[in-house]
Amino acid sequence: MLPFDPIDEAARQWALRWEGVPQMHAVTSLMRVQQLVLGRLDGILKPHGLTFARYEALVLLTFSSAGSLPLGKMGERLQVHPTSITSIIDRLESAGLVVRRRHPDDGRAVLAEITDEGRALVQQATADLVGADFGLDALSEESLRALSELLRPVRKAAGDF
């Protein structure tokens, strides 16, 4: 552990050369927290044989009314490249957590369908994530709500919704 905040020091150095210190500080803090939280979540999910990306795909399938979705729609909803969703589904399929099926109405489309084993794993993994406050146990519920609202305009401006 460092005896100083390296992002504060980077901001101090930045200010000697460039403008945009608040923006640089905020984005650097955001990116570091993302790394820390993702590392923690992946650590929680590793015993389940999952990464957070694979977990998200299973949750998405759990949320779907039929337990299946076209791969293209999954990529859109998870906001990942088509090759990434293919890789995610490959790994989940090889673990027996999803199966691929032909779309009944569109012969070109492939559906990913969650298996009973996949549903059971989502329940176990979710219990572990909830028990760890999704890695955000340092924040109160009020702070969590404020953080979500603070980030909403950035997501909206980027076309997230």
N, C-alpha and C positions, 0 to 999 in steps of 0.2 A: 504494500500500500504506500502510495506516495504521500509525503508530508504537505503537499499542496495540490490544488485542483488543476490538472493539466489543461483543462479547457479554459479556465480563467487565465492561465499563463499564455496560452495560444492567443486569446483575445487581446491580451496586453501587447504581445508582439505584433499582432495583426494591426492594431491601432497605430503603431509606429510607421506603418507602410501604406495601409489602405483604409478605405471607408467601409461601412457595412458591418461594423463590429457586432451590433445586436443580432443581425441576421446570421452572421457566421457563428456566433456563440450559440444561438438557438438551434441551428441546424446541426452543429457538431454535437451538442448535448442530445438532441433527438436521435441522431444516428448512433451515438454511443449507448444510449438507453435501449435502442432497438437491438443492438448486438448483445447487450447484457441479458435482456429479457428473452430473446430468442435462444441464447445459449442455455438459460435456465429451463425454458420450456422443452427444448430438445433433450436436456438431461432428464427431465421428468418422464418424457415419452420414450426414451431409449429402452428401458426395460420392457416396454410393450412392442418393441420392434418398429417404432414409428418416429418420423420427424414431424415437425409442426406442419409442414406442407402436406404430408400424407394424412395427418390427422384432420386437417381442414377439408380435404377431399372426402374423407369418410363422413365427417359431420354434414357436409353439403348433401351427400347421398342420403344420409339419415333424415334430413329435413325434407327431401323430395317426397311427394305423396306416393309414388310408386317404388321408391327406393332405387331408382335408376335415372340417369340423365345422359344425354348425348355428350360425348367428350368435348365437342366445340362449346356447348353451353357451359360445361364445367370450367373450361378455360376462361370464358368470359366472366363468369361469376367469381372465380378465384383470382381473376386478373393476372393470369400467367400465360406465357407463350404456348402455342399448341404443342411444341415439342416437349415442353415441361410437363404439361398435363399427361401426355402420352407416357413419359418416363414415370410419373407418379403412379399412374394406373398400372403400368407394367409391374412396378414393385409391389403394389397392393394385390394385384392378381397372383403374382408368384407366391405371395404369403397366404393366399386363399381368402383374402378379405373382400375382394370384389371379383366379379366375372364380367367378361365382355359378351355382349349380345348384339345381334343385328337389330337395327331399329325396325319395328313392324311396319311403319308407314313410309320410311325413307331408306331404300336399299343401300344408299351411299353412307349413311350415318351409322356409327357404332355407339351403343349404350354401355355405360359402366353401371353395374348393378351390385349393390352391397349384399354380402352374404350374411347368414346368421352369425358366423364367427366374427365378421366385421362389425356387426351391430353390438355384439357382446364386448368387443374390444373398445369400441367408442365409449360404452358405458364405463368401463374400468378406467380408461385413460382420462375421461372427463372428470371422474371422481378425484383422480390424482391432481389434475390441473386446478379444479375448484378448491381442493384442499390446500394448494399452494398459492391461492389467490392469483393464479395465472402469472406468478412471478412479480406481482405488483403489491405485495404485502406491506411495503413501506409507505403506501398511500392510503388515506382514509377514503371511505365511500364518497364523501363530498369532494375530495380532491380528484378522485377518479372521474366523477361526473363533470367536474370543471375541466379536466384534461380533455375529455372527449369533446366537449363543447368548444374548447379552445382550438382543437385541431379540425373541427368540422369545416370552417371556411377554406382551409387549405385543401382539404379533400374535394370540396365542392368546386373550387376554382380550377382544380386539375381535371375536372370532368368525372369524378368518382360516382357522382349521382346528379 
